[in-house]
Amino acid sequence: MRRRGSALAMVGIVWRAHGRSVLVWVIALTAGMIATAVAVAGLYDTPAKIHTYANAVTSGNALAAINGHVEGIDSLGGVIQDEFGFLASFLLPLLGIALVTSATRRDEEAGRLDMLLGGRIARHQPTLAALLVATAATIATTVLFATGLSLAGVPARGAILYAAALGTLAFVFAGIAALLAQLVPHARGVYTWSLIVLVAAYVLRGVGDTTGTWFTWMSPLGWAEKTAPFAAQRWWVLTIPAVAGIVSGGAAMWLAARRDLGSALHRSGPGPARATRLRRSAIGLAMWIHGPALMGWMAAAALFTAALGALSQQFVDAVAGNAALAGSMGIGPDRPLPGMVAAVQLYVAVIGAGYVLQAIGTLRTEESCGRLETRLTGTLSRTRWLIAHVVVIVTGLAVLTTSSSLVLATTINWSTGDWSGFGAVVRAGVDYLPAELTLAGLALALFGLWPRGYALAWAAYATTTFLALLGPGLHLAQWAIDLAPAAHIGHPPAGPVDTGSLVALGGVTLALALVGVIAFRHRDIPRA
């Protein structure tokens, strides 16, 4: 009874510490998923429209690499599954990763677990509590989404299975994040390796769907797809992610009960006896803090762009002469390749914005762990510290965008044999930087004004991603689409870049950044 009581107490502690973030994640994801379902139901309201859509998107394998191979796509539920495919494969795993990482490795880094484990809390119980809270959030999201799908006109049985498939996807990555939290010593490392696993799963699913091979079954994203909620309805497939999540979560608890607090199974060797002059500077330390996470996000973006770039010729062949497919994607049938590049670069912008928000969130970790106070006790001012981190983060974003654009340009030209558009592909990636920096400005303003409300930055990220990726295709109101900074860029290289919008986004970014810097200079450190 004592052990059970301490476990329940630990769940309560995790909820009190992270409940706000949990609610933001659940509300944002549920709202996005239900909005997609309602918009699709309103747009494809007749069997003829659904049939036209299905014929368009199944005319080639290239699109299957992005959204997956949807069985039963000639139905309302199938169209919803296809439209939400990319966002679901990214946001649902991120739900499990973010919630578990915050309640395990990040709390351990901050020293909060030291005091808890000094009492009756067993070593494995913080990990168990984090998994239970993440599972509860997943179940709530699943129930709300299934309800929304049913209200939108999707048959209840298929709606429940599809929602459950997405829920088990989040459950798997929650277990993976919990296991990684025992293997690596920092929260940023958990994010880095979790994202690498996610992108590897995305690539495996894409390869399997485009080649019709067993690779799909090696990916958690493939498991969700193979449930076929709007066709064969394979309920038994849900046992695969359920078992995988339980095994990885169980292994995480087993390791947490046996390793030293504050340590990790994978530890780097001792550092140099003396820090270099660069490392002793504010810029150098910021580079050391953000470098590993940047490498992970860069690897994820490179894998993603390489996989899609290699399929560019298949995409061109599928769109050629298929006006319905071109119309469903919002591109001209006479210029399919620029349209594909514009779509992929929008996805890369989503990845880049995710890196920026995660990196700025690290600043809050530095503050809550007490390391920031130590740094500011000497001659380093608040402004210099913050600007050093901002410079490193923005530079990292530029490197991530440029490197992924180079990979995309190289693989596209390797696939098509035409190197004339190499520069246009790279420039298109750079053109999206102002949109990504606008979200960075919002995150910085929240860090300065209300650091505990930083989860709102992720909510804004999820909302603007939904509007930018799905808004035009679902014919949402233009004022709603305009809330997404990426919607003001102009879809390069398929369309002209709106210079005025770039300037306006730059002004908004600068204003938000100034608000964040000024607020940070005058608020308490640390701020509860």
C-alpha positions in Angstrom: 0.0 0.0 0.0 2.9 2.3 0.7 4.4 1.7 -2.7 1.1 2.2 -4.4 0.5 5.4 -2.5 3.9 6.8 -3.4 3.3 5.9 -7.1 0.0 7.9 -7.0 1.7 10.7 -5.3 4.3 10.8 -8.0 1.6 10.9 -10.7 0.1 13.9 -8.8 3.5 15.6 -8.7 4.0 15.1 -12.5 0.6 16.5 -13.2 1.1 19.6 -11.0 4.4 20.3 -12.6 3.4 19.6 -16.2 -0.4 19.6 -16.3 -0.5 22.9 -18.2 1.7 21.6 -21.0 -0.4 18.4 -21.1 -3.6 20.4 -21.5 -2.1 22.6 -24.2 -0.9 19.6 -26.2 -4.3 17.8 -25.9 -6.3 20.9 -26.8 -4.1 21.9 -29.7 -3.9 18.4 -31.3 -7.5 17.7 -30.8 -8.6 21.0 -32.3 -6.3 20.5 -35.3 -7.5 17.0 -36.0 -11.2 17.8 -35.6 -10.8 20.9 -37.7 -9.3 18.8 -40.5 -12.1 16.3 -40.3 -14.8 18.9 -40.4 -13.1 20.8 -43.3 -12.6 17.6 -45.3 -16.2 16.5 -44.7 -17.5 19.9 -45.9 -15.2 19.9 -49.0 -15.8 16.3 -50.1 -19.5 16.0 -49.4 -20.5 13.7 -52.2 -19.3 10.3 -53.3 -18.3 11.7 -56.7 -16.0 14.3 -55.1 -14.4 11.6 -52.9 -13.9 9.3 -55.9 -12.2 12.1 -57.8 -9.9 12.8 -54.9 -9.0 9.2 -54.5 -8.2 8.8 -58.2 -6.0 11.9 -58.1 -3.8 11.0 -55.1 -3.4 7.3 -56.0 -2.0 7.8 -59.5 1.6 7.5 -58.4 3.9 6.3 -55.6 5.5 9.6 -54.9 2.6 10.9 -52.8 2.5 7.7 -50.8 6.0 8.6 -49.5 4.6 11.8 -47.9 1.2 10.8 -46.5 1.4 7.0 -46.6 -0.6 4.4 -48.5 -4.2 4.8 -47.3 -6.4 1.8 -47.7 -10.0 2.7 -48.2 -9.1 6.2 -49.5 -12.3 6.1 -51.6 -14.3 7.1 -48.5 -14.6 10.2 -46.3 -12.5 8.6 -43.5 -9.8 7.7 -46.1 -9.6 11.3 -47.4 -9.3 12.6 -43.8 -6.5 10.0 -43.1 -4.6 11.1 -46.3 -5.0 14.8 -45.6 -3.8 14.5 -42.0 -1.1 11.9 -42.8 2.0 14.1 -42.6 0.9 16.1 -39.5 -0.2 12.9 -37.7 3.1 11.2 -38.4 4.9 14.2 -36.9 2.7 15.7 -34.1 1.5 12.6 -32.4 5.0 11.2 -31.8 6.0 14.7 -30.7 3.2 14.6 -28.1 4.7 11.4 -26.4 8.3 12.6 -26.7 7.7 16.1 -25.3 5.6 15.0 -22.3 7.9 12.2 -21.2 11.1 14.1 -21.7 9.9 17.0 -19.6 8.9 14.8 -16.7 12.0 12.5 -16.7 15.3 13.7 -17.9 14.6 17.4 -17.8 13.4 17.2 -14.1 16.4 15.1 -13.3 18.7 17.7 -14.9 17.1 20.4 -12.8 17.7 18.4 -9.6 14.0 18.1 -8.7 14.2 14.3 -8.6 16.9 14.4 -5.9 14.5 15.6 -3.2 11.7 13.3 -4.3 13.8 10.2 -4.3 15.1 11.1 -0.8 11.7 10.1 0.6 9.5 7.1 -0.1 9.5 7.5 -4.0 11.2 4.5 -5.6 13.7 5.2 -8.4 11.5 3.8 -11.2 8.4 5.7 -10.1 9.1 9.1 -11.8 9.5 7.3 -15.1 6.3 5.3 -14.4 4.4 8.5 -13.5 5.6 10.3 -16.6 4.4 7.4 -18.8 1.1 7.2 -17.0 0.5 11.0 -17.5 1.5 10.8 -21.2 -0.7 7.7 -21.6 -3.7 9.6 -20.0 -3.1 12.5 -22.4 -3.0 10.1 -25.3 -6.2 8.4 -24.3 -7.9 11.8 -23.9 -6.7 12.9 -27.4 -7.9 9.6 -28.8 -11.4 9.8 -27.3 -11.9 13.4 -28.4 -10.6 12.8 -31.9 -12.9 9.7 -32.3 -15.8 11.7 -31.2 -15.0 14.5 -33.6 -14.6 12.1 -36.5 -18.0 10.6 -35.7 -19.7 14.0 -35.6 -18.1 14.8 -38.9 -19.9 11.8 -40.5 -17.2 9.1 -40.3 -18.5 5.7 -39.4 -18.0 5.1 -35.6 -16.1 1.9 -36.0 -13.5 3.3 -38.4 -13.3 6.6 -36.4 -12.5 4.7 -33.2 -9.8 2.5 -34.9 -8.1 5.4 -36.6 -8.0 7.5 -33.4 -6.7 4.4 -31.5 -4.0 3.9 -34.2 -2.8 7.5 -33.7 -3.0 7.2 -30.0 -0.8 4.0 -30.0 1.7 5.9 -32.2 2.1 8.5 -29.5 2.3 5.7 -26.9 5.2 4.1 -28.8 7.2 7.2 -28.9 6.5 8.0 -25.3 8.1 4.6 -24.5 11.0 5.3 -26.8 11.6 8.7 -25.2 11.5 7.2 -21.7 14.1 4.6 -22.7 16.3 7.2 -24.3 16.1 9.3 -21.1 18.0 6.5 -19.4 20.6 6.2 -22.1 21.6 9.9 -22.7 22.5 12.4 -20.0 20.5 15.5 -21.2 17.0 16.3 -22.3 18.3 17.8 -25.6 19.8 14.4 -26.3 16.5 12.7 -25.8 14.9 15.1 -28.3 17.7 14.6 -30.7 17.7 10.8 -30.8 13.9 10.6 -30.6 13.6 12.8 -33.7 16.2 10.7 -35.5 14.2 7.6 -34.7 11.0 9.4 -35.9 12.5 10.4 -39.2 14.0 6.9 -39.7 10.5 5.5 -39.1 9.1 8.0 -41.7 11.7 7.0 -44.3 11.1 3.2 -43.6 7.4 3.7 -44.0 7.9 5.8 -47.2 10.2 3.2 -48.7 7.8 0.4 -47.9 4.8 2.2 -49.3 6.5 3.2 -52.5 8.1 -0.2 -53.2 5.3 -2.4 -51.7 7.7 -4.2 -49.5 7.9 -5.3 -45.8 9.8 -2.1 -44.8 6.4 -0.6 -43.8 6.0 -3.1 -41.0 9.4 -2.1 -39.5 8.1 1.4 -38.8 5.7 2.6 -36.0 4.2 4.9 -38.6 3.6 1.8 -40.8 1.8 0.1 -37.9 -0.7 2.9 -37.6 -1.2 2.8 -41.4 -1.6 -1.0 -41.5 -4.6 -0.9 -39.2 -6.6 0.2 -42.3 -9.3 1.9 -40.3 -11.4 2.7 -43.3 -10.9 -0.6 -45.2 -10.0 -4.0 -43.8 -10.0 -2.7 -40.2 -7.2 -4.8 -38.7 -7.7 -4.3 -35.0 -5.0 -6.9 -34.2 -2.3 -4.5 -35.5 -2.9 -2.3 -32.5 -1.2 -5.0 -30.3 2.2 -4.3 -32.1 2.6 -0.7 -31.0 1.0 -1.5 -27.6 3.6 -4.2 -26.9 6.4 -2.0 -28.3 5.4 0.8 -26.0 5.1 -1.4 -23.0 8.4 -3.1 -23.6 10.3 0.1 -24.1 8.6 1.7 -21.2 9.3 -1.3 -19.0 12.9 -1.3 -20.0 13.1 2.4 -19.1 11.7 1.7 -15.6 14.1 -1.2 -15.2 17.1 0.9 -16.1 15.9 3.9 -14.0 15.7 1.6 -10.9 19.4 0.5 -11.4 21.4 3.5 -12.7 22.8 6.3 -10.6 20.7 9.5 -10.4 22.0 12.1 -12.7 23.9 9.6 -14.8 23.2 7.8 -18.1 24.2 4.5 -19.6 25.9 6.3 -22.5 28.3 8.8 -21.1 31.0 10.7 -23.0 34.5 10.6 -21.6 36.0 13.3 -19.5 36.4 16.7 -21.2 39.6 18.6 -21.7 41.4 19.7 -18.6 41.1 23.4 -19.7 38.4 25.1 -21.6 39.3 26.8 -24.8 39.0 30.5 -25.1 35.9 30.0 -27.4 34.2 27.7 -24.9 34.8 30.3 -22.1 32.9 32.9 -24.1 29.1 33.3 -24.1 28.9 32.3 -27.8 31.1 29.3 -27.3 29.1 27.9 -24.4 25.9 28.5 -26.4 27.3 26.6 -29.3 28.2 23.7 -27.0 24.7 23.7 -25.5 22.7 23.8 -28.7 25.1 21.9 -31.0 24.0 18.3 -30.3 20.3 19.1 -30.7 21.1 21.0 -34.0 22.9 17.9 -35.3 19.8 15.8 -34.6 17.4 18.2 -36.3 19.8 18.5 -39.3 20.0 14.7 -39.6 16.2 14.5 -39.5 15.8 17.2 -42.2 18.5 15.6 -44.4 16.9 12.2 -44.2 13.5 13.7 -45.0 14.6 15.8 -48.0 16.8 13.0 -49.4 13.9 10.6 -49.4 11.5 12.9 -51.1 14.1 14.3 -53.5 14.9 10.8 -54.7 11.3 10.4 -55.6 11.0 13.6 -57.6 11.0 12.0 -61.0 8.2 9.7 -59.9 6.2 12.7 -58.8 6.7 14.5 -62.1 5.6 11.4 -64.0 2.5 11.1 -61.8 1.4 14.8 -62.2 2.1 15.0 -65.9 -1.2 15.1 -67.6 -3.1 14.6 -64.4 -5.0 17.8 -63.8 -6.9 16.4 -60.8 -3.8 15.5 -58.9 -2.2 18.9 -59.6 -5.4 20.6 -58.5 -5.6 18.6 -55.2 -2.1 19.8 -54.4 -2.6 23.3 -55.5 0.1 23.3 -58.2 0.1 23.8 -61.9 0.2 20.6 -64.1 2.7 22.3 -66.4 5.2 22.9 -63.6 5.0 19.9 -61.3 8.6 19.9 -60.1 8.6 23.5 -58.8 5.3 22.7 -57.1 6.8 19.7 -55.4 9.9 21.7 -54.3 7.5 24.4 -52.8 5.6 21.7 -50.9 8.8 20.0 -49.6 10.4 23.3 -48.5 7.2 24.1 -46.6 7.8 20.8 -44.7 11.4 21.7 -44.1 10.2 25.1 -42.7 8.1 23.1 -40.2 11.1 21.2 -39.2 13.2 24.3 -38.9 10.6 26.0 -36.7 10.5 23.0 -34.5 14.2 23.2 -34.0 14.0 26.9 -33.1 11.2 26.4 -30.5 13.1 23.4 -28.9 16.3 25.5 -28.8 14.7 28.5 -27.2 12.9 26.2 -24.7 16.4 25.1 -23.7 17.0 28.6 -22.3 14.1 28.0 -19.8 15.8 24.7 -18.8 19.1 26.6 -18.2 17.2 29.0 -15.9 15.1 26.4 -14.0 18.1 24.2 -13.4 20.0 27.1 -11.7 22.8 27.2 -14.3 21.8 30.7 -15.5 22.2 32.3 -12.1 25.7 31.0 -11.9 26.6 32.4 -15.3 25.3 35.8 -14.4 27.2 36.2 -11.1 30.3 37.4 -13.0 30.8 40.0 -15.6 28.3 38.4 -18.1 25.2 40.5 -18.5 21.7 39.2 -19.1 21.5 40.9 -22.5 24.9 39.4 -23.7 23.9 35.9 -22.5 20.5 36.0 -24.3 21.9 37.6 -27.5 24.7 35.0 -27.6 22.1 32.2 -27.5 19.8 33.9 -30.0 22.8 34.3 -32.5 23.7 30.7 -32.2 20.1 29.5 -32.6 19.4 31.7 -35.6 22.7 30.7 -37.2 21.8 27.0 -36.5 18.5 27.6 -38.2 20.2 29.0 -41.3 22.6 26.1 -41.4 19.8 23.6 -41.0 17.7 25.2 -43.8 20.7 25.6 -46.2 22.0 22.1 -45.7 18.6 20.4 -46.1 18.0 22.5 -49.2 21.3 21.4 -50.6 20.4 17.8 -50.0 17.0 18.3 -51.6 18.5 20.0 -54.6 21.2 17.3 -55.0 18.7 14.4 -54.8 16.2 16.1 -57.1 18.7 16.7 -59.7 20.1 13.2 -59.3 16.6 11.8 -59.8 15.6 14.0 -62.8 19.0 14.4 -64.4 18.5 18.1 -64.7 20.8 20.4 -62.7 19.5 23.7 -64.0 17.2 24.3 -61.0 19.8 23.6 -58.3 20.0 27.3 -57.2 16.3 27.8 -57.2 15.7 24.9 -54.8 18.3 26.3 -52.4 16.9 29.8 -52.6 13.4 28.5 -51.9 14.5 27.1 -48.6 16.2 30.4 -47.6 13.0 32.3 -48.6 11.1 30.5 -45.7 13.5 31.7 -43.1 11.5 34.9 -42.2 8.4 32.7 -41.4 10.5 30.4 -39.1 12.0 33.4 -37.4 8.6 34.9 -36.7 7.8 31.9 -34.5 11.2 32.3 -33.0 10.3 35.8 -32.0 7.1 34.6 -30.5 9.0 32.0 -28.5 11.5 34.6 -27.3 8.8 37.0 -26.2 7.1 34.2 -24.2 10.5 33.3 -22.6 11.0 36.9 -21.5 7.4 37.7 -20.4 5.9 34.4 -19.2 8.4 31.5 -19.2 5.9 29.2 -17.5 3.6 29.7 -20.5 6.2 28.5 -23.0 3.9 25.7 -24.0 1.8 28.3 -25.8 4.6 28.6 -28.3 4.2 24.9 -29.2 0.5 25.4 -29.4 1.1 28.3 -31.9 3.5 26.0 -33.8 0.9 23.2 -34.1 -1.8 25.7 -35.2 0.2 27.5 -37.8 1.6 24.2 -39.1 -1.9 23.0 -39.6 -3.0 26.2 -41.3 0.0 26.4 -43.6 0.0 22.7 -44.7 -3.8 22.0 -44.8 -5.5 25.3 -45.0 -5.3 26.0 -48.7 -6.2 22.4 -49.7 -9.2 22.5 -47.3 -10.3 25.9 -48.6 -10.3 27.5 -45.2 -11.0 31.2 -44.8 -8.2 33.3 -46.0 -8.0 35.2 -42.8 -7.3 31.9 -41.0 -4.6 30.8 -43.4 -3.0 34.2 -43.0 -2.4 33.5 -39.4 0.4 31.2 -40.5 3.6 33.1 -41.2 4.6 30.6 -43.9 1.4 31.5 -45.9 2.9 34.9 -46.6 6.0 33.7 -48.4 4.6 32.9 -51.8 5.4 29.2 -52.3 8.8 29.5 -53.9 10.0 28.4 -56.5 6.5 27.6 -57.8 5.4 31.2 -57.3 7.0 34.6 -56.8 8.2 35.6 -53.3 6.2 38.5 -51.8 9.0 40.9 -50.8 6.6 43.1 -48.9 5.4 40.2 -46.7 9.1 39.2 -46.0 9.7 42.8 -44.7 6.5 42.7 -42.6 7.5 39.3 -41.1 10.9 40.7 -40.4 9.4 43.7 -38.6 7.1 41.5 -36.5 10.0 39.2 -35.6 12.1 42.1 -34.5 9.3 43.6 -32.4 8.7 40.3 -30.7 12.4 39.7 -30.1 12.8 43.2 -28.5 9.8 42.5 -26.2 11.5 39.3 -25.1 14.9 40.8 -24.5 13.5 43.8 -22.6 11.2 41.7 -20.5 14.1 39.3 -19.7 16.3 42.2 -18.6 13.8 43.3 -16.0 12.1 40.1 -14.7 13.2 37.9 -11.8 15.7 35.1 -12.4 14.6 32.4 -11.9 11.0 33.2 -12.4 8.6 30.5 -11.1 
